[in-house]
Amino acid sequence: MACSYNFSLFFFFLLHCLFANGVPVPSVPNLRTISFHEGYTQLFGDSNLMLHHEGKRVHISLDERTGAGFRSQGQYLHGFFSASIKLPSDYTAGVVVAFYMSNGDVYEKTHDELDFEFLGNIKGRDWRIQTNIYGNGSTSIGREERYGLWFDPTEDFHQYSILWTHDTIIFYIDDVAIRELKKDRSMGAQFPSKPMSLYATIWDGSTWATSGGRYKVNYKYAPYIAEFTDLILHSCSTYRFSPCGAVSLSPAQRSTMASFRRHYMTYGYCYDRIRYNVPPVECDVGSEGGLFLPSGEARLYERRRGHMKRRIWRNTADPGF
């Protein structure tokens, strides 16, 4: 049975339907993009949040006065959550743009969280992307991973997505799965399991975001503007069947993810032997382990990154790199 849809953007999501336990499921409804007023509300920032194109595009900015942010109007237990984001250019050291899910306002000491964090840099250096996962307030066990990118995120919009089910979490950049976490029984409540809201923010992270706080936000380059569009809030409980109840990456998707991680992951908590004498229970170090130093930082990242960019350039029609 074929999955029907109007937006090619959602092709990679529908692949999950086809490979759920190897059995096709009924066609999912179109994952409709929404306007700001249909699903979001301003969190902070006053005039530093601006709407364009009838609310289909949102600008949040950071200046000397304040940052800005917005959040979903409701909470969601499992689903597919996505936005196309264009980041500020030029000198962006100390600037943090975040696209994440959290319930910290409801469960102060036992909150869950799924993060995309974008960390600015000095002029001529690339933005860095960080993902993180917390469950039941497990902030003492940081599950950070950091990555470089095969494109300049300031030149155009790129899609950043989170698929969250009862036993799987997958982070995507465009149509590439970059990280997957399968629930392990030993994790218990450390696997996010409570309803969360979706947030987008920009703020001053000068104390830590760039080289451990060495480089600060320089407000002579302000305002720093992050642009959001193609907003998707898709709850799995909205429909009679759940397209993300049991998902699995296809062999091609898994191969692409492995290639991305070999060439672009710059830090992995599973490989940080200084922080963790014994890796957290969900970690499977495997062959990736040899690519990382005891600190969890990648070996020879710049050399591998250059090779990857050349390879992608030669095979732009092949999403499997």
C-alpha positions, 0 to 999 in steps of 0.5 A: 500500500503506497503512502500518499502525500503532497510535500516531498519534504516529508518523504523521509518521515513516511519511510518510517511508516513503510519500515515499521517492524517491516510491515506497511501501515495505512497512509498517514495524513499530510503533515501540514505546516502551520502558521504561528497563531495556529500552534504557538505563542510568544514566550519572551522578547517583546518586539524581538519576535516578528511574524512574516508571510501571514505568520508562516515565518517567524523571526526571533532576535538577540540584541543588547536588551533581550533575546526572544522565544516562542513555545507551542500552545499545547503539550504533546506525548510522542509525535513528529516535530519540525522546523526549517531554520536559517541561522545568523551569519558573520560573528556569532560567538556566544549566541545560542539558538535552541529548538527543543522539547521540554516539560520543565515548567510542569515537572521542575525536578523530574523534567524531560527534554529533547534538544537541538542547540545551535552554538555560534562561533567567531567569524570564519568558523562554522556553527556547531550543532548539539543534541541532548536528551534528558529523562525524569530530571536525569541532568547528572547524566548528560547525553550530549552529542555535537556535530559539524555540518556539510552546508552553511546553515546561514545561507538558506533554510534547513529542516531540523526534526525530532521523531519521538515515540514510546521507545525511539527518538530520532533526530534529523537534519533535512532528510538525514537521520543523525541520531537514534536512541532506542529505549533500554530497559535499564534506562527506566524513566531516563527515557523521556516519557511525559508530555512536552511542549516545543520551544524555539529561543535565541539567547546570550550564552557567552559564559559557555557556548563558544570555546568554553566562554572564551569568546563572548557575544559582541553586540556591535553585530546585533541584532542576531536574527534566527528565522523559522518556517515550515513549522510542524506539530504532529501528535501521534495521538491525533489519529486512530492509528499511530504512524510512529508507534513502532518505527525503524530506520531502513538499511539505507537510512541507517547507512547514511546515519553511520556515514554522517556520524563517522565524518561529522560528529565532533563529540559523543558522550558515549566515548567520553571515558573521562566523564564516564568510567563505564558508558551509560547503559544505552551506549553501544560504542562499537566501531565508532569508538576508535574515532574518538579521544578519551575526552569524547572529542573526535580525532582528526575531525577537520581531515574527515570533514574535508573528505566528507564535503568533497564526497557529498559534492560529487554525489549530490543526487545521492542522499546516502552520501 
